[in-house]
Amino acid sequence: MPTSTISIPTILTEKTALNRIKYLAEDLLEEHGHHVLHISQNLDNSHSDIVLNLGGYTLTGNLIIFPGQVRLEITYPWTALPYKKRVEQEIREILSTLLS
């Protein structure tokens, strides 16, 4: 299956970056429900498993928060490959704004 890694540098502390990501996840869940996003129960630490449903495609991944960097590793189903670059770009823009 195709994969990608999105790394975003940040000057935020790991705790602040995690809190901002948690708020974003809560907003997405409120707006779209569990049909769009599922985040594992361990979002209280620097490594979380994520499942994202977009347009009928299920993307899985790992969110890892390092000092000075947030990394999202995503696995795409083959059928979502035509949308990979667009998804990467949108996630990169959202995380860059969120973590600046």
C-alpha positions, -999 to 999 in steps of 0.1 A, spaced: 0 0 0 12 35 -7 25 55 22 37 91 29 53 109 57 45 145 65 69 163 88 61 198 101 87 217 121 74 236 151 87 258 179 59 247 202 66 224 231 54 188 227 26 193 251 14 225 234 15 208 199 -4 178 213 -30 201 228 -35 219 196 -39 186 177 -64 174 203 -85 205 198 -84 201 161 -95 165 164 -123 175 187 -135 201 163 -134 176 134 -154 151 154 -180 177 164 -184 189 128 -182 155 110 -186 128 136 -168 95 138 -175 89 101 -145 111 92 -120 107 120 -110 82 147 -80 88 169 -68 61 192 -73 65 229 -37 73 236 -37 108 222 -24 118 256 12 110 247 35 117 218 24 88 196 -11 80 184 -28 58 158 -52 76 135 -79 64 111 -92 90 87 -122 84 64 -122 107 34 -147 103 6 -152 66 12 -114 59 16 -99 48 49 -65 62 56 -45 49 86 -15 64 102 7 73 131 10 107 146 43 112 163 53 144 182 90 150 186 107 180 202 106 206 174 87 184 149 54 167 143 53 137 119 23 120 104 29 87 87 -1 78 65 -10 45 46 -34 49 17 -54 22 0 -44 17 -36 -78 31 -47 -70 64 -30 -36 68 -48 -50 95 -73 -58 117 -43 -25 112 -24 -8 145 -33 -39 165 -26 -44 149 8 -8 155 17 -10 191 7 -41 198 27 -28 180 58 5 199 55 -13 232 53 -36 225 83 -7 212 105 16 241 95 -11 267 104 -20 248 136 16 244 148 30 279 140 
